[in-house]
Amino acid sequence: MAQNPPLARLELSRSGIRNNFQHFRSLLRPETKMLILVKANGYGHGAVPFALEMESLGASYLGVALPGEGVELRKAGIYLPILVLTTGTDDYPEMIRYGLEPGMPDLFALTRLREELRKAGRKDYPVHINIDTGMHRLGFMEREIPALIDFLAESPEIHIEGLYTHLAASDEVQHDEFTLGQIKLYDKLSTQIMQHLPYKPLRHVLNSAGIERFTEYQYDMVRLGIGIYGISAISDPRLKPAAFFRCPILQIKDLLPEDGTIGYGRHGILHDGITRSATLCVGYADGINRHLGCGRASFEVNGQLAPTIGNICMDMCMLDVTGIDCQEGDMVTIFGDKPTAGDLAKVLDTIPYEIFTSVPRRVNRVIID
């Protein structure tokens, strides 16, 4: 029986990951802790393998969006502290069981957590208080801080492990005055809360862009997200891709003008000298957005960029490989260093985050180098 061709895979570059970690580490004081965000399946890179790499490199914390994401990491044997940013109010028993640290946005959530902690007979359970300084998504507003302080005074079940806020536009120069205003307000409100605590919690404000652009406000910890995956707010060339999305060529066709068209809807028209096509084993079910079809994007084939032909299919897509030396089984790079996730994002008028997180779990994640 003929051997099946290799499947599409997202190759996690250990050297790229370590390069990015060390780069951001070099921007910080030695005592500043690093929280690495591995939410949304590690920004599409694979939460468990990425978290294991971060643990081995010396990260202090991991961050996830949902309780289930944190449980997945615990079940994989990861022991770093894990901050859960979006807890809801129904999963507290499971969070307590697995030792996950919830981000608390309001008194309703804190009250529900306190109820569960009392049932479990727990004291001094670590939580992080989310302070809303201008993002206006989640968190305690300035006018709600006095009520928070009163609540904490009568809640020995709660230990404030961290106080944090989220910068809304730290990557955009035109909003720097707003960003600095957020930091100033955070400093005021976090100090106000700390004056009523008998201990010092971790303060953390900066995200990836903040680390690059507002390093002096690193406080006790930073939260590194998209930067660890190789995306820089300042186009820093020292960052490297953390992953390469690759797949094999399934079939190559030599074409004649009378063959007419390629693909669904006959949108791949044989003109402008197209004489050879390659069919790949990835499509929109693998995260290849349909708007990348019909020549709007190109993928790398043996060092050369080959444009798409026709519509992207569910499980396949086709490239124009006229004049490119390639054969069936050769690996094609969808994104990595050429093209980059940023290149595809520009075509789609979106951001690299969406490119990364669009790669589904059916695409294998493997560690290379």
C-alpha positions as CSV (number, residue, x, y, z in Angstrom):
1,M,0.0,0.0,0.0
2,A,1.3,3.4,-0.9
3,Q,2.3,5.6,2.0
4,N,0.0,8.6,2.7
5,P,1.6,12.0,2.1
6,P,2.6,14.0,5.2
7,L,-0.2,16.0,6.7
8,A,-0.4,19.8,7.0
9,R,1.4,20.9,10.2
10,L,2.1,23.9,12.3
11,E,5.8,23.7,13.1
12,L,6.7,25.4,16.4
13,S,10.2,26.7,16.1
14,R,12.0,26.2,19.4
15,S,14.8,28.5,18.4
16,G,12.4,31.2,17.4
17,I,10.4,30.9,20.6
18,R,13.5,31.0,22.8
19,N,14.9,34.0,20.8
20,N,11.7,35.9,21.4
21,F,11.5,35.0,25.1
22,Q,15.1,36.1,25.6
23,H,14.6,39.3,23.7
24,F,11.7,40.4,25.9
25,R,13.5,39.2,29.0
26,S,16.4,41.5,28.0
27,L,14.1,44.6,28.1
28,L,13.1,44.0,31.7
29,R,14.7,44.3,35.1
30,P,16.0,40.9,36.4
31,E,13.4,40.9,39.2
32,T,10.4,41.6,36.9
33,K,8.2,38.5,36.4
34,M,7.0,37.4,33.0
35,L,3.4,36.1,32.5
36,I,3.1,34.4,29.1
37,L,-0.4,34.3,27.5
38,V,-1.3,30.9,26.0
39,K,-5.0,31.5,25.6
40,A,-6.9,30.5,22.5
41,N,-4.8,27.4,22.2
42,G,-1.6,29.4,22.5
43,Y,-2.7,32.0,20.0
44,G,-3.3,29.0,17.7
45,H,0.2,27.6,18.2
46,G,-0.8,24.8,20.6
47,A,-1.2,25.7,24.3
48,V,0.3,22.7,25.9
49,P,3.6,22.5,23.9
50,F,4.0,26.2,24.1
51,A,3.3,26.3,27.8
52,L,5.9,23.6,28.4
53,E,8.5,25.6,26.5
54,M,7.7,28.7,28.6
55,E,8.0,26.7,31.8
56,S,11.4,25.4,30.7
57,L,12.6,28.9,29.8
58,G,11.7,30.3,33.2
59,A,8.4,32.1,32.8
60,S,6.8,33.1,36.1
61,Y,3.1,32.8,35.1
62,L,0.8,31.6,32.4
63,G,-2.3,33.4,31.3
64,V,-5.5,31.9,29.7
65,A,-8.9,33.3,28.8
66,L,-11.1,30.5,30.1
67,P,-11.1,28.1,33.0
68,G,-11.1,25.1,30.7
69,E,-7.9,26.3,29.1
70,G,-6.2,26.4,32.5
71,V,-7.5,22.9,33.4
72,E,-6.1,21.6,30.1
73,L,-2.6,22.9,31.2
74,R,-2.9,21.4,34.7
75,K,-3.9,18.0,33.3
76,A,-0.8,18.2,31.0
77,G,1.4,18.5,34.1
78,I,2.1,22.2,34.0
79,Y,2.6,23.6,37.5
80,L,3.2,27.3,36.9
81,P,0.7,29.8,38.4
82,I,-2.1,30.3,35.9
83,L,-4.2,33.5,35.6
84,V,-7.7,33.1,34.1
85,L,-8.8,36.3,32.6
86,T,-12.4,35.6,31.8
87,T,-13.8,33.4,34.6
88,G,-17.5,33.7,34.4
89,T,-19.2,32.7,37.7
90,D,-20.0,29.0,37.2
91,D,-16.6,27.3,37.1
92,Y,-15.2,28.4,40.5
93,P,-15.3,24.9,42.1
94,E,-13.2,23.5,39.2
95,M,-10.8,26.5,39.3
96,I,-10.3,26.0,43.0
97,R,-9.7,22.3,42.5
98,Y,-7.0,22.9,39.9
99,G,-5.5,25.9,41.7
100,L,-6.2,28.5,39.0
101,E,-6.1,32.2,39.8
102,P,-9.1,34.1,38.6
103,G,-9.2,37.6,37.3
104,M,-11.9,39.4,39.2
105,P,-13.8,42.2,37.3
106,D,-16.6,43.1,39.8
107,L,-18.1,42.5,43.2
108,F,-20.7,40.1,41.8
109,A,-17.9,37.7,40.7
110,L,-16.0,38.2,43.9
111,T,-19.1,37.4,46.0
112,R,-19.7,34.2,44.0
113,L,-16.1,33.1,44.4
114,R,-16.2,33.9,48.1
115,E,-19.3,31.6,48.5
116,E,-17.5,28.7,46.8
117,L,-14.4,29.3,48.9
118,R,-16.4,29.2,52.1
119,K,-18.0,25.9,51.0
120,A,-14.5,24.5,50.4
121,G,-13.2,25.9,53.7
122,R,-10.5,27.8,51.9
123,K,-8.7,31.0,53.1
124,D,-6.3,33.3,51.3
125,Y,-7.2,32.1,47.8
126,P,-5.1,34.0,45.2
127,V,-7.0,36.3,42.8
128,H,-6.1,39.2,40.6
129,I,-8.2,42.3,40.6
130,N,-8.9,43.8,37.1
131,I,-9.0,47.6,37.3
132,D,-10.7,49.4,34.4
133,T,-8.6,52.4,33.4
134,G,-10.1,53.1,30.0
135,M,-10.5,49.8,28.1
136,H,-14.1,49.7,29.4
137,R,-14.4,46.0,28.7
138,L,-14.0,44.4,32.1
139,G,-12.9,45.6,35.5
140,F,-13.6,47.8,38.5
141,M,-14.2,51.5,37.6
142,E,-12.6,54.2,39.8
143,R,-15.9,54.9,41.6
144,E,-16.2,51.2,42.6
145,I,-12.9,51.0,44.3
146,P,-14.2,52.0,47.8
147,A,-16.8,49.2,47.8
148,L,-14.0,46.8,46.7
149,I,-11.9,47.8,49.6
150,D,-14.8,47.3,52.0
151,F,-15.5,43.9,50.6
152,L,-11.9,42.8,51.0
153,A,-11.8,43.9,54.6
154,E,-14.5,41.3,55.4
155,S,-13.3,38.5,53.1
156,P,-10.4,36.5,54.6
157,E,-11.1,33.9,51.9
158,I,-9.6,36.3,49.3
159,H,-5.9,37.0,48.9
160,I,-5.1,39.7,46.3
161,E,-2.2,38.1,44.4
162,G,-2.3,40.7,41.7
163,L,-3.7,44.1,40.6
164,Y,-3.8,44.7,36.8
165,T,-5.3,46.7,34.0
166,H,-5.4,46.4,30.3
167,L,-4.0,49.0,27.9
168,A,-6.3,49.7,25.1
169,A,-3.9,51.2,22.5
170,S,-0.3,50.8,23.6
171,D,0.7,49.9,20.1
172,E,-0.6,53.1,18.5
173,V,1.5,56.3,18.8
174,Q,-1.5,58.6,18.3
175,H,-3.0,57.3,21.5
176,D,0.1,57.6,23.7
177,E,-1.4,60.4,25.8
178,F,-4.4,58.1,26.5
179,T,-2.1,55.2,27.4
180,L,-0.1,57.3,29.8
181,G,-3.4,58.4,31.3
182,Q,-4.4,54.8,31.8
183,I,-1.1,54.1,33.6
184,K,-1.4,57.1,35.8
185,L,-4.9,56.2,36.8
186,Y,-3.8,52.6,37.4
187,D,-1.0,53.7,39.6
188,K,-3.4,55.9,41.7
189,L,-6.1,53.2,42.1
190,S,-3.7,50.2,42.7
191,T,-1.9,52.3,45.4
192,Q,-5.3,53.1,47.0
193,I,-6.1,49.4,47.2
194,M,-2.7,48.4,48.5
195,Q,-2.9,50.9,51.3
196,H,-5.6,48.7,52.8
197,L,-3.8,45.4,52.4
198,P,-1.3,44.0,54.9
199,Y,0.8,42.6,52.0
200,K,2.1,43.7,48.6
201,P,0.4,42.1,45.6
202,L,1.9,41.9,42.1
203,R,1.2,44.9,39.9
204,H,1.0,44.2,36.2
205,V,0.0,46.5,33.4
206,L,2.2,46.1,30.2
207,N,1.2,43.9,27.3
208,S,3.6,43.1,24.4
209,A,3.4,46.5,22.8
210,G,3.6,48.1,26.3
211,I,6.8,46.2,27.0
212,E,8.3,47.5,23.8
213,R,7.1,51.1,24.1
214,F,6.6,51.8,27.8
215,T,9.2,49.7,29.4
216,E,9.6,52.0,32.4
217,Y,6.2,51.1,33.7
218,Q,6.9,47.4,34.0
219,Y,6.0,47.3,37.7
220,D,6.3,43.7,39.2
221,M,5.2,41.7,36.2
222,V,4.4,42.0,32.5
223,R,2.0,40.1,30.4
224,L,3.6,38.9,27.1
225,G,1.2,37.8,24.5
226,I,1.6,38.3,20.7
227,G,5.2,39.3,21.1
228,I,6.3,35.8,22.2
229,Y,4.8,34.6,18.9
230,G,7.0,36.8,16.9
231,I,4.9,39.9,16.2
232,S,6.4,43.3,17.2
233,A,4.5,46.6,17.7
234,I,7.6,48.5,16.5
235,S,8.6,46.1,13.7
236,D,11.6,45.0,15.6
237,P,13.6,42.7,13.3
238,R,15.1,40.8,16.3
239,L,11.8,38.9,16.8
240,K,11.5,35.6,14.9
241,P,8.5,33.6,13.8
242,A,7.4,31.1,16.4
243,A,5.7,28.9,14.0
244,F,5.6,27.9,10.3
245,F,2.4,26.6,8.8
246,R,3.4,24.1,6.1
247,C,1.7,21.5,4.0
248,P,2.7,19.2,1.1
249,I,1.8,19.4,-2.6
250,L,-0.7,16.7,-3.3
251,Q,-0.7,16.9,-7.1
252,I,0.9,18.9,-9.9
253,K,-0.9,19.4,-13.2
254,D,0.5,20.6,-16.5
255,L,-2.1,22.8,-18.1
256,L,-3.0,23.9,-21.6
257,P,-5.0,27.1,-22.5
258,E,-7.9,24.9,-23.6
259,D,-8.2,23.5,-20.1
260,G,-9.9,26.7,-19.3
261,T,-10.4,27.1,-15.6
262,I,-9.5,25.7,-12.2
263,G,-11.6,25.2,-9.1
264,Y,-15.1,25.9,-7.9
265,G,-17.1,28.5,-9.8
266,R,-14.5,28.4,-12.5
267,H,-12.8,31.5,-11.0
268,G,-9.3,30.2,-11.7
269,I,-8.9,31.3,-15.3
270,L,-5.9,30.0,-17.2
271,H,-4.4,33.2,-18.6
272,D,-1.2,35.2,-18.4
273,G,0.9,32.2,-19.1
274,I,-0.3,29.8,-16.3
275,T,0.8,26.4,-17.5
276,R,1.4,24.5,-14.2
277,S,-0.6,24.2,-11.0
278,A,-0.1,22.6,-7.6
279,T,-2.9,21.4,-5.4
280,L,-2.3,21.6,-1.6
281,C,-3.9,19.6,1.2
282,V,-5.2,22.7,3.1
283,G,-8.3,24.8,2.7
284,Y,-10.6,27.1,4.6
285,A,-11.3,24.3,7.2
286,D,-7.6,24.6,8.0
287,G,-7.6,28.3,8.4
288,I,-6.9,29.4,4.8
289,N,-9.4,32.2,4.5
290,R,-11.4,32.1,1.2
291,H,-10.4,35.7,0.6
292,L,-6.8,34.6,0.1
293,G,-7.9,32.8,-3.2
294,C,-7.9,34.0,-6.8
295,G,-4.3,35.3,-6.6
296,R,-4.8,37.6,-3.7
297,A,-2.1,35.8,-1.7
298,S,1.0,33.8,-2.4
299,F,2.6,30.9,-0.6
300,E,6.3,29.9,-0.6
301,V,7.3,27.0,-2.8
302,N,11.0,26.0,-2.7
303,G,12.1,29.6,-2.2
304,Q,9.6,31.3,-4.6
305,L,6.2,32.8,-4.0
306,A,3.4,31.1,-5.9
307,P,0.0,32.9,-6.1
308,T,-3.3,31.1,-5.4
309,I,-5.5,30.1,-8.3
310,G,-9.3,30.2,-8.1
311,N,-11.4,29.7,-5.0
312,I,-10.0,28.2,-1.8
313,C,-11.8,24.9,-1.2
314,M,-12.7,23.4,2.2
315,D,-9.7,21.0,2.3
316,M,-7.6,22.1,-0.6
317,C,-6.3,25.1,-2.6
318,M,-4.4,25.5,-5.8
319,L,-1.3,27.5,-6.6
320,D,0.3,28.8,-9.9
321,V,3.7,27.1,-9.9
322,T,4.6,27.9,-13.5
323,G,8.4,28.2,-13.7
324,I,8.9,26.9,-10.2
325,D,11.0,23.7,-9.7
326,C,8.8,21.6,-7.5
327,Q,7.2,18.1,-7.3
328,E,4.5,16.3,-5.5
329,G,5.3,15.9,-1.8
330,D,7.3,19.2,-1.6
331,M,6.4,21.2,1.4
332,V,4.8,24.7,1.0
333,T,4.9,27.4,3.5
334,I,1.6,29.1,4.1
335,F,3.1,31.5,6.7
336,G,6.3,31.7,8.6
337,D,9.1,34.0,7.4
338,K,7.9,34.2,3.8
339,P,5.1,35.1,3.6
340,T,4.6,36.2,7.2
341,A,1.4,36.0,9.2
342,G,1.5,39.8,8.9
343,D,1.6,39.6,5.1
344,L,-1.6,37.5,5.0
345,A,-3.2,39.8,7.6
346,K,-2.7,42.8,5.3
347,V,-4.4,41.0,2.4
348,L,-7.4,40.3,4.7
349,D,-7.4,43.7,6.4
350,T,-7.0,42.1,9.8
351,I,-4.3,41.4,12.3
352,P,-1.8,38.5,12.8
353,Y,-3.8,37.3,15.9
354,E,-6.6,36.2,13.6
355,I,-4.3,34.5,11.2
356,F,-2.7,32.4,14.0
357,T,-5.9,31.6,15.8
358,S,-7.7,30.5,12.6
359,V,-5.5,27.4,12.4
360,P,-7.7,24.7,13.8
361,R,-6.7,21.8,16.0
362,R,-7.0,19.3,13.1
363,V,-3.7,20.8,11.9
364,N,-0.9,18.9,13.7
365,R,1.5,20.9,16.0
366,V,5.0,19.7,16.0
367,I,8.2,21.1,17.6
368,I,11.2,21.6,15.3
369,D,14.9,22.7,15.8
